[in-house]
Amino acid sequence: MDYVLIGEILAGLMFFGVIGMLMLGFPVAFSLAGTSLIFGAVGYYFEVFDFSNLASLAGRYIGFMTNEVLVSVPLFVFMGVMLERSKIAEQLLLTMGKLFGNIRGGLGISVILVGALLAASTGVVGATVVTMGLISLPAMLRAGYDPKLASGVICASGTLGQIIPPSTVLIFMADMLAGINSQVQMAKGNFAPNPVSVGDLFAGAFIPGMMLVLLYLGWMIFKAITDPKSCPATPFSDEEKKGIFKEVMTAMVPPLMLIIAVLGSILAGIATPTEAASVGAVGATLLAALRWRLSWTVLREAAISTATITSMIFIILFGASVFSIVFRQMGGDNLVHEFLSGLPGGAIGAMVVVMLIMFVLGFILDTFEIIFIVIPITAPILLMLGLDPIWLGVMVGVNLQTSFLTPPFGFSLFYLRGVAPNSVSTGMIYKGVIPFVCLQVVAVALLFIFPELVTWLPKLLY
């Protein structure tokens, strides 16, 4: 009996079994852990898995919970939720609408710019999409915008928080890639490798994030030129435009100051991500107080929302840890290594296949589910083949941003569907995001061809 072959077959079947359970709608964390334990029991029967391997699970999970870098996650989430409660997004949208309303596509341009600002100051995709859907979508429809274009630009702009720092996805990937890169470099005989930090990934993602904003703006301008009926101008009266400069400054200065305090301190090396996140959380609370939005009810709701989101992420991480242990012990990592190493094109060929797999998984899984499952399996092999860990992390981040936009399980589509009027059908929303998914594919291709777009800024800063 070939125990190695049996283990690899079970590991492969377990991967597809998890995907199948998730497609059936079972909770993510329990699908990961439960399916893994079932296959672990089968592996135990065939003597290719020993349950004693799970003894390391408790220490491993406590390590996650006490990881100083990951402590920044709930702080960033709290900052985003508190900013959403302080109505900064509403003021930005209304002010930008007045500023750009006189030109064709102006409302769409304002949505993209506000999405970028909110991404750099909050990073909470759901709150951003819902807020812009409630405020901008009715205004765009009243102005005569094509419902498909309006829906697409709101969904796409809301997902910018997944790649523009400070992004919780990048924080988790940085922590995972730091450990994996260290192990890979030691296996290669390099006992003093350059560490991978959250700051590295934040710096690497900055230019790609801005590039996506420019691509979105370019598409909006293209539509305004080639199809002006889809995005007409919405002129504001002279009375409405009075004091617009003051309104713009009032709306933009607070989030910009917060971005400089949080992101600037991380990129400049002044503060760690956790320290910067704590400053951001306090700053967001002060902004809410200055706007007379801070109350015990708001603080309580923000704390509950933060606890809910953070618990969801970490319980998925727990299930993914069980999956990773069982998969590795049954020889799944060897199976993946042989598969990726044997592909034509070497490291580039392997990277293309992994990107394609992640893109397809984005249609049915959430970003966190994908990175917790796929990164521990594929990253060691890709880094062993010589790929840059920062480039890999940012490429994955930009690629998986599409998971929020691709039907049938794109969360941004669900968020907008929940607040959109009945005149905007689900089909319109799905069709509206297609051009923006294509733009993100273009962005991935550009980063693939020109990796310096990712690696230049981290090298310059660090």
N, C-alpha and C positions, 0 to 999 in steps of 0.2 A: 504493500500500500504506500503510495507516494503522498506523505503527509504534507510536504511543501505545496504540491499541486492542489490538494484538498483545501488547505488553508487559503490559498490565493483565490480559488473558486468561491469559497464562502465569503471572503472579503469583498470580492466583486459583486456577488449577489446581495450582500448587506448594503452596499452603496446604493444600488438600484432599489432595494427594499425600502430604504429610508426615503428616497425620492417618491416612491409610490405611496407610502403612508402620508407624506406631506400633501401630495396631490389629492388624496382622499379627504383632506381637511382636518386631520388629527393635529392636536397641539404640537408645536415644533419641538420643544424641549423633551417632551415625553415620547415623541416619535423617534427622536435621535437615541435617547437612552433605552427605551423599551425595545426597539428593533435590534439595537446592538446587543442587549442582554439575551434576546432570543437566539440570535446567531452565535453569541458566545456560548450558549448552552449546547447548540448543535456542534460547535467547534470542540467543546469539552467532550462530547460523546465520541467524536472522531479523533480525540487526543491531539488537537492542534491549538487548543486554548486552555489556559489554566486561570481559574477565577481568582487565584492569589494575586494576579497582575493588577486587579482592581484595588488592591490594598493601598496603592499610591494615590488613589483618587482624592481622599480626604485632604492630605497634605497639599496636593496640587490645587485643589479648589480654595483652600485657605490662603495659599500663595496668591491666587487671583484676587481674592477679597482684600488682602492686605497690601497689594501692589501699589506703591505710591503713585505711579503713573496713572493707573486705572481709577484712583480716587478722584481724578479730575473729571471723570465722566459724569457722575451725578451733579458736580458743581457746574459744568457746562450746560447740562440739561436744565438745571434750576435757573441759570442765567437766561436761557432761551425762553423758558416758560414765563419768567417774571417780565421779560421785555415784551412778550406777547400781551401780558395783562396790562402793561403800561400804555398800550395803544400807540406805540411808536410806529408800527406798521401802517396803521390807519392814517396817521398824519403824513407819513412819507408818501403813501399812495395818492392821497388827495392833493398834496402839494405838487408832486411830480406830474400829476395829471394836468394841473393848471399850467405848469411850466412847458410841457411838450404838446399840449392839446391842440395848438394852432397848426400843427403839421400833420400830414397823413401818416398814420401809424404811430402817432405820438403817444396814445394811451398804451399801446403795446411796448413801446420803448420805455415808458415810465415803469411798467410792470417788471421788465427785465432788470432795469437799474435798481429798483427797490428790492427785487429778489436777490440781487448780488449783495446789496448792503445788509439785508437781513441774514443772508447766508454767513457773512463775515462777522455778524454780531450775535446771531442766535443759533443757527445750524439746526433748528427744529423744523423738519420738512412739513409735517402735518399741520402745525400751527400756521406756517407761512402760506401753504396752499389754501387752507380754509379761509384765512383772513383776506387774501387777495381774491378768492372766489366770491366772498360775500360783498366786497367793496368794488372791485374792478370789473368783475364779469357783468353785473347789471349795467354799469356805466358804459362798458364797451358795446353791449347789445343795444342799449338805447341810442348809441352813436351810429349804429348801423354796421358794426363789425360782423364779419363772418363768424358764426358761433364756433366753427371748427378751429379757426385761427385763434380766436379769443381763448378757447379752452386749452389749446396746445401751448400757447405762450405762458399761461398761468401755471399749468402743470410743470412745464420744463423749468421755468424760473424758480418755482418752489423747491425743486430738487437740487439746486446749486449748493445748498447747505451740506450735501454729501461729499463734495470735493473741495469747496472753498474753506480753508481753515477758519475757525477751529471746528473740525469735524470729528464727531465721536467715532466714526468708522476708521478714520486715519489713526486715531489714538490706539484703538485695538490692533490695527494692522502693524503699527510701529512696534507695539509691545511684542506681538507674535514674531515679526521679522527680526527683531533684535535677538531673541533667543535662538531662532533657527539659524540666523547668519553666524552667530557665535559658535554654534555646534558645527556648522559646515566648515567654517574657517579652521577650527581646531582639527577637524578630520583631514583637512588639506595640509596640516602642519604649520599653520599660521596661528601662533599662540598669543598674538597681540593684534587682533583684528580691529579695524575702525568700527566703533559702536554705531548702531542705528538708533536714532532717537526720534521722539515725536517732533522735535524741532526740525529735523532733517526732512521728514515727510511733509510737514506743514510748508516748509520752504519749497520743497519739490512740487507741491500741489498748487502753489500760488500762481505761477504762470499758466499752467493748464486750466485752472479755474477761470482766470481772466480771458484766456483764449476761447473758452466756451461762451462766456458773456459776449465777446465780440462776434462769434459765429451766430448767436441768437439775434444780436442787433443787426448783423448783416442780412439775415433772413427776413427780419421785419422790414428793413429798408428796401430789400428786393421786392417784397410783396407790395409795399407802398408805391413802388415805381411801376411794376408790371401789372398789378391788380388793385388799383386805387379804391375800387368799390368795396373790397374786403376789409379795408382799414381806413375809413374816411377821417378827415380832420374834425376836431370838436372845438371850434373857437369859443373862447371865454370872453365875456364882455370886459370893457375897460374897468368897470366897477369891481368885477370879480378878481381882476389881476392886480388891483391896488395892493401894495405892500407884499407883492409876491417874493421879493428878495428877502425880506425879513422872515416870511414863512418858510422859505427854503432853508435859510440858516438855522432857524429854530428846529426844523424837522431833521436836518442832516447832521448838525454838530454833535448832539448827544450820542447817536450810534457811532459816528466817526471817532469820537473821543474814546468810546469803549473799545472799538476795534484797535486803535493805537495802543491803548493801555494793555489789552489782552494779547493780541497777536503780535504787536510790536515788541513787547517785552520778551515773548518766547523766541522770536526770530533774532532779536539782538542778543540773546543769551543772558538777559538780565534776570529772568525768572524761569523757573521750571513750569511745565504745563499745569501742574496742580496749584502752584502759587498764583499763576496768572488766572486760572479758572476761579480761584477764591476771590481775587480782585474783581473779576467780571461779575460774579454772583452778588457781591456787595454793591458794585456799581449799578447793576440792573435794579437792585432793590432801592437804591437812592434815587434813580431816575423815576421809578414808579412813585416814590414819595414826593418828589418835586412836581410831578404831574397830578398830585392829589389822588392817585390811584391805589395807594398802599393802605390796606386795611387788614384786620385779622383774618377776614374771610379770604381775601386774595392770597395772603401769605400761606394760609392753610391749604387752599386749592393748589398753589404752586408746589408746596411740599409733598402733597399727596400725588400729584401728577409726576413729580420727579421720582418719587419712590416707586411708582408703578412702572414708569419707563425703564428705570435702572434695574428693577427686579426682573423685568421681562428679558432684558439683555443678558443679565448674569445667569438666569436660569437656562437660557439657550446655551450659554457658554458651558454650563454644567453638563447638559446633554451632549454637547459636542465633545467634551472631555472623555465621556464614556465611549462615544463612537471612536474617537481617535485611539484610545488604548486598545480596544478590541480589534480595530482595523489593523493597527500596527503589529499586534501580537500574532495575528493570523497570517502575517506576511503580505498585507495589502500594500505597504510602502515599497516592498521589493517588486511587486507587480506593476505599480505605477512607475517606478524607476526604470524597469525594463521596457515598458511601453514608451515612455517619453524619450529615453536614451536611444531607442531604436528608430525613432522617426527621422525621415530625411530632413536635412537642413540644420541638424544639431540643435543648439540652444534656441535659435530663432524659430525653427520648425516646432519645437516643443512649446515655446511661448505662444505661437499662433494657435496651436491646438487647445491649450489651456484657456486662452482668451475666448475662443469659440465656445468651449464647454461652459464657461462662466456666463457668456452672453445668453446662451440657450437656457441655462438654469434660471437666469433672471426673469424669464417668462412665468416661472412657477414658484420661485422662492424669493424670500426677502434677502436684502444685502447681508445682514448679520448671519443669517443661516448659511449663506454661500461661503462667506469668508471663514466661518468657524469650521465648516466641513472641508472646503477645498484647499485653503492656504496651508494647514498642517500637512496635507497629503502631497501637494505639488511643489510648494516653495523650497523644501530641502533639495529636491532634484534640480529645480531651475537654478538655484543659487550654486549648486555643485557644478552645473554646466557653465558657470561663469557670469550669470546675469547680475546686474547691479540691484541690490535690495531696495534702494529708494525708487529707482525706475520701475521695478516690479510692483511695489506698493501703490504708486500713483497710477500706473496703468490699470491695475485691478480696480482702484477707486473710481476712475473715469468710466471704465467698462461697466461696473456694477451700478453706476448712477442710472443706467437705462432700466434697471430692475424696477424702479419706481414708475416707469412710464410704459412698460410693455404689458399689454393685456395677456391673459385675463386677470393676473393678480398684481398689477401695478398699483401700489398704495396711493400714489398721487391721483390716479384716476378715481379711486374710491372716495378719497377726500373731497375732490371737486364734485363728484356725482352727488355727494351728500348735501351740498349747499347750492348746487346749480338749479335754476328754475326748470319747470317741466318742458319748456320750449327747447331746451338743450338736451338732446337725447344721448344715451350712452354711446351709441354709434358715432355721433358727432365728436364726442370727447376722444374716442379711440382713434378716429381718423385724424383729429387735430394734432395728436402727439407724434404721428408718423414722421413728418419732416424733422422734428427735433430729435427723434431717435436716430435718424440718418445723420444729423449734424454731430451727434455724439460719436457715431461710428467714424465719421470724418476726423473728429478730434483724436480718437484712439489711433487711427492710421497715421496722423501727423506726429503723434508722440512716438509711434513705432519707428517712423522714418527718421525723425529728429529727436533722439533721446536727450540731446542737450537742453531741450525745452524743460526737462525735468531736473537734470543733474547740474545745470549751470548755477542756479541760485544757491543750492546747498553748499557747493564747492566754494562759492564766493563768500558766503557768510561764515562757514565753519572750516 
